[in-house]
Structure formats: structure tokens, C-alpha cells
């Protein structure tokens, strides 16, 4: 009766262990982070944020709002966070490769008790036997005669260094993107201010034309022509309102959170808060002329001087060029790994310990054990696998060379393009400002001739459109001048050193 009872209880005793192993998991629980966005789609932006007392971004950024915003972006931008985590991952992988250069020593302890069935013993009586052992040893430690492990370690090191360079490149790219988005938002806000001021002036002109038409002093054609200018300005105001909103959204995405109002460009707040319909429309007076656009933030960035004859070797310090150099070094190390596969490899497995049938005698005299098992592996026939792997590594190195040279060429072109634009921007800005002044005078003279009856309103309409177009072009050129500073900073890899000039 004992044997059936024992056999019946054994599965029941093992069942909790099986259930425990099936339910156990060492993985962390799956938890989603809180969304880094406001709770509602129409939630207002934060009103205030403390300005950074010290520069937290590139040194050539002078505007305190933009400098603070750059600090927020470098802390919260998700793309940069991914680049930083990639560095940590590469650091851990390098640690794994470094560990392969040293033997892994492990301690092992075993205990086993077995019962032999009655029917399997000569005496017909079952017995219980035990075996206990403890040992320390190493398994399959490769003796690195041909440098395979060293080259794998070097490749991992270069990958770690490349990830750091990629992180630095990402920081420069994100800082440049934030600055460009901030400057574009300011330009769009100034375009909106210009469109609103233009709309007010044209609404005043339309009101005056309506009165003169009612008195019979203006024709219906003139009234319709003035109406077209009002409608065109209304359409521009609506378009630029949407453009400013998109610019704020783009800036919030780059920063990683909602941008406080006091960190936006100086022209954004009135452009967002001031509705065109809320402006008073004086009656009976003609406008003195089209309004000028708001001036750009002249102190947003400084323009460091670049010494003439600056050697192009400074481009080798650009993070993306350094990253390409690291990739080339890693590819060279992989050739060493592939070449080592043609030679014999020797690995060692050894252990020392003690064993006994009784736990009390585990560390008794005469119970010591040891083993030493070297293994040599000599490639004889692999159907060309090693040769193909070597060719793959060689092609990868040739590819890395081409990518390194391409990175240098791209860096040189970026700087050359930025310097070419810089050489003409001052002249273009002076010419555009002169054009705005000239078209402003043309408009004033056209309005005076129209009031005297010397010209039709068509001349005034043409002058108004020319001035509006010239003012918009001036905003675009002012934006291009500021953006060129950012592009030159990015093209030089953020290594501007010299005297800043406004």
C-alpha cells in the first residue's frame, strides 16, 4: 500500500512547483508613461517660465528667451533622449566585449539524492544514495593568439565612441532646429503683423472710398478695386494666423513640451492675441501710407568672425565626421576578426573542487577533484565561408572609407554654401531696404496724384501691392540672414571660436 500512495502523492507534491515556474517572470511590468502633452487639444500654453541666468545652449545665442528654450530642448527632446540612450547601450555592449578578454570564473554546487526501486536491486530492497559536489572553474576561455577577441573589443569600443559622436551631432542638429524654428516663428509673426496692419490701412481706405462713392466723387470701379485689396489682405491674415499656429506647434515638438509664452519671440504675443476685427476703423481719413513691418530680434544670435584662410581640417572635428571615422576604425577591426578565423583557436575549460557521497564529508581529505580540458579547433574545410566573411569585412571597410570621404565632402559643402550666402546677404539686405523705401515713396506719390485726379486708382493699387511684396521680401531676407548664422554654426560642428560681432 505504500508504493501506490507514494506514487499518487508525488505528482501532487510537484504540481505547486510547476505552477510557480509557469507564472514566474523577471521582466518588469509593462507600464506606459504619461503622455507629455496637455490634457486637452485646446489647452493654453504655460504663461511664464524662469529665464536661464547662464547660457545653456550655444555660446553665440544672445537672446535670453532662446537660450532658455534651448536648455529645455536639450533636456526634453525625445530624439536627443534616444541618442543619449544609444550611448548607454553602446557602453554596455563595450563592457560585454571587454569581459570576453578575461576568463569567466564560476562557482558551482550540486546536491542529488536518488532512490533505487526495489525491483532494480539485487537484494530486492530499495536504497537511497546521495552525491554532493562543489567546484570553481572556467569554461571555454579562448586564448587570443590571433587577436580575434582584441579586435572584437576594439570594434565595440569604436562603436561606443561613434555613438557619443552621434549624440553630439544630434545635440547640434536639435539646437539648430530649435533656433531655426524660433526664428521662423518670429518671421511668421512679423508677416502676420504686417498683414494685419495692411488690412487696417486698406479697410480705412475702403471706408473713405465708400463715402466718396456715395457722394459721387469715386466710381464703382474704384470702389471694387479697393474691395479687392481688402479681401486680399484678409486672406493673408487668415493664412499667416494658421502659419504662426503651426510654427508654435513645431517649436513645442522640438522642445519636448509646451513653450511658455514669455519664451516665444517678441512679435508672437501681439500677433496671436490681437484680432484684426477688434481694431477701430477710423472713418473719413486717408492712410498716410502702408505700415512697415516689425524689426527682427537683432540680438538673437551673434556672428563670430571667421579668420581668412581657415584650414578645412577643422571640419574633421565635426561630430558626424568623427562618427564616420569611428565606423571606419570599427570596420578595420572586423577585418582582423575575419582573418583570425583562418587560424586555429584554442580554448580552455578547467575546474577544481570537491565531491562526496555525504554532505558531512564534502570537504574531507582525499575528496578533491579537478579537471583540465584544452580544446583546439583547426579549420580544414568550410566551403569558402571564412573567405566570404573576410570579403564581407573588406567590402564593409571600403564602404566605410567612401562614407568617411563623403562626410568630409558634405561638411565642406555645408560651410562653403553658408559662407557664399553670407558674402551676399548684407548687400541683398541693403538693396531690399532701399527698395522698400523707394516703393513707399512711390505709394505716397501715387496716392497724392490720385487725390488730385491726375491718375486712376489702378496706379495706387499697383504701388500698394509692390510695397507689400517688398516688405514681405525684406522679412524673408532678415530671416535668411539670421538662419545663415545658425547654418554656419551647424556646418562648423558647433566649434565657433572668435570674437562675436553683431
Secondary structure in CASP SS format (residue, H / E / C, confidence):
PFRMAT SS
TARGET T0000
AUTHOR 0000-0000-0000
METHOD secondary structure of the structure
MODEL  1
X C 1.00
X H 1.00
X H 1.00
X H 1.00
X H 1.00
X H 1.00
X H 1.00
X H 1.00
X H 1.00
X H 1.00
X H 1.00
X H 1.00
X H 1.00
X H 1.00
X H 1.00
X H 1.00
X H 1.00
X H 1.00
X H 1.00
X H 1.00
X H 1.00
X H 1.00
X H 1.00
X C 1.00
X C 1.00
X C 1.00
X C 1.00
X C 1.00
X C 1.00
X C 1.00
X C 1.00
X C 1.00
X C 1.00
X C 1.00
X C 1.00
X C 1.00
X C 1.00
X C 1.00
X C 1.00
X C 1.00
X C 1.00
X C 1.00
X C 1.00
X C 1.00
X C 1.00
X C 1.00
X C 1.00
X C 1.00
X C 1.00
X C 1.00
X C 1.00
X C 1.00
X C 1.00
X C 1.00
X C 1.00
X C 1.00
X C 1.00
X C 1.00
X C 1.00
X C 1.00
X E 1.00
X C 1.00
X C 1.00
X H 1.00
X H 1.00
X H 1.00
X H 1.00
X H 1.00
X H 1.00
X H 1.00
X H 1.00
X H 1.00
X H 1.00
X H 1.00
X H 1.00
X H 1.00
X C 1.00
X H 1.00
X H 1.00
X H 1.00
X H 1.00
X H 1.00
X H 1.00
X H 1.00
X H 1.00
X H 1.00
X H 1.00
X H 1.00
X H 1.00
X H 1.00
X H 1.00
X H 1.00
X H 1.00
X H 1.00
X H 1.00
X H 1.00
X H 1.00
X H 1.00
X H 1.00
X C 1.00
X C 1.00
X C 1.00
X C 1.00
X C 1.00
X E 1.00
X E 1.00
X E 1.00
X E 1.00
X E 1.00
X E 1.00
X E 1.00
X E 1.00
X E 1.00
X E 1.00
X E 1.00
X E 1.00
X C 1.00
X H 1.00
X H 1.00
X H 1.00
X C 1.00
X C 1.00
X C 1.00
X C 1.00
X C 1.00
X C 1.00
X E 1.00
X E 1.00
X E 1.00
X E 1.00
X E 1.00
X E 1.00
X E 1.00
X E 1.00
X E 1.00
X E 1.00
X E 1.00
X E 1.00
X E 1.00
X E 1.00
X E 1.00
X E 1.00
X E 1.00
X C 1.00
X C 1.00
X C 1.00
X C 1.00
X H 1.00
X H 1.00
X H 1.00
X H 1.00
X H 1.00
X H 1.00
X H 1.00
X H 1.00
X H 1.00
X H 1.00
X H 1.00
X H 1.00
X H 1.00
X H 1.00
X H 1.00
X H 1.00
X H 1.00
X H 1.00
X H 1.00
X H 1.00
X H 1.00
X H 1.00
X H 1.00
X H 1.00
X H 1.00
X H 1.00
X H 1.00
X H 1.00
X H 1.00
X H 1.00
X H 1.00
X H 1.00
X H 1.00
X H 1.00
X H 1.00
X H 1.00
X H 1.00
X H 1.00
X H 1.00
X H 1.00
X H 1.00
X H 1.00
X H 1.00
X H 1.00
X H 1.00
X H 1.00
X H 1.00
X H 1.00
X H 1.00
X H 1.00
X H 1.00
X H 1.00
X H 1.00
X H 1.00
X H 1.00
X H 1.00
X H 1.00
X H 1.00
X H 1.00
X H 1.00
X H 1.00
X H 1.00
X H 1.00
X H 1.00
X H 1.00
X H 1.00
X H 1.00
X C 1.00
X C 1.00
X C 1.00
X C 1.00
X C 1.00
X H 1.00
X H 1.00
X H 1.00
X H 1.00
X H 1.00
X H 1.00
X H 1.00
X H 1.00
X H 1.00
X H 1.00
X H 1.00
X H 1.00
X H 1.00
X H 1.00
X H 1.00
X H 1.00
X H 1.00
X H 1.00
X H 1.00
X H 1.00
X H 1.00
X H 1.00
X H 1.00
X H 1.00
X H 1.00
X H 1.00
X H 1.00
X H 1.00
X H 1.00
X H 1.00
X H 1.00
X H 1.00
X H 1.00
X H 1.00
X H 1.00
X H 1.00
X C 1.00
X C 1.00
X C 1.00
X C 1.00
X C 1.00
X H 1.00
X H 1.00
X H 1.00
X C 1.00
X C 1.00
X C 1.00
X C 1.00
X H 1.00
X H 1.00
X H 1.00
X H 1.00
X H 1.00
X H 1.00
X C 1.00
X C 1.00
X H 1.00
X H 1.00
X H 1.00
X C 1.00
X C 1.00
X C 1.00
X C 1.00
X C 1.00
X C 1.00
X C 1.00
X C 1.00
X C 1.00
X C 1.00
X C 1.00
X C 1.00
X C 1.00
X C 1.00
X C 1.00
X C 1.00
X C 1.00
X C 1.00
X C 1.00
X C 1.00
X C 1.00
X C 1.00
X E 1.00
X C 1.00
X E 1.00
X E 1.00
X C 1.00
X C 1.00
X C 1.00
X C 1.00
X C 1.00
X C 1.00
X C 1.00
X H 1.00
X H 1.00
X H 1.00
X H 1.00
X H 1.00
X H 1.00
X C 1.00
X H 1.00
X H 1.00
X H 1.00
X H 1.00
X H 1.00
X H 1.00
X H 1.00
X H 1.00
X H 1.00
X H 1.00
X H 1.00
X H 1.00
X H 1.00
X H 1.00
X H 1.00
X H 1.00
X H 1.00
X H 1.00
X H 1.00
X H 1.00
X H 1.00
X H 1.00
X C 1.00
X C 1.00
X C 1.00
X C 1.00
X E 1.00
X E 1.00
X E 1.00
X E 1.00
X E 1.00
X E 1.00
X E 1.00
X E 1.00
X E 1.00
X E 1.00
X E 1.00
X E 1.00
X C 1.00
X C 1.00
X H 1.00
X H 1.00
X H 1.00
X C 1.00
X C 1.00
X C 1.00
X C 1.00
X C 1.00
X C 1.00
X E 1.00
X E 1.00
X E 1.00
X E 1.00
X E 1.00
X E 1.00
X E 1.00
X E 1.00
X E 1.00
X E 1.00
X C 1.00
X C 1.00
X C 1.00
X C 1.00
X C 1.00
X C 1.00
X C 1.00
X H 1.00
X H 1.00
X H 1.00
X H 1.00
X H 1.00
X H 1.00
X H 1.00
X H 1.00
X H 1.00
X H 1.00
X H 1.00
X H 1.00
X H 1.00
X H 1.00
X H 1.00
X H 1.00
X H 1.00
X H 1.00
X H 1.00
X H 1.00
X H 1.00
X H 1.00
X H 1.00
X H 1.00
X H 1.00
X H 1.00
X H 1.00
X H 1.00
X H 1.00
X H 1.00
X H 1.00
X H 1.00
X H 1.00
X H 1.00
X H 1.00
X H 1.00
X H 1.00
X H 1.00
X H 1.00
X H 1.00
X H 1.00
X H 1.00
X H 1.00
X H 1.00
X H 1.00
X H 1.00
X H 1.00
X H 1.00
X H 1.00
X H 1.00
X H 1.00
X H 1.00
X H 1.00
X H 1.00
X H 1.00
X H 1.00
X H 1.00
X H 1.00
X H 1.00
X H 1.00
X H 1.00
X H 1.00
X H 1.00
X H 1.00
X H 1.00
X H 1.00
X H 1.00
X H 1.00
X C 1.00
X C 1.00
X C 1.00
X C 1.00
X H 1.00
X H 1.00
X H 1.00
X H 1.00
X H 1.00
X H 1.00
X H 1.00
X H 1.00
X H 1.00
X H 1.00
X H 1.00
X H 1.00
X H 1.00
X H 1.00
X H 1.00
X H 1.00
X H 1.00
X H 1.00
X H 1.00
X H 1.00
X H 1.00
X H 1.00
X H 1.00
X H 1.00
X H 1.00
X H 1.00
X H 1.00
X H 1.00
X H 1.00
X H 1.00
X H 1.00
X H 1.00
X H 1.00
X H 1.00
X H 1.00
X C 1.00
X C 1.00
X C 1.00
X C 1.00
X C 1.00
X C 1.00
X C 1.00
X C 1.00
X E 1.00
X E 1.00
X C 1.00
END
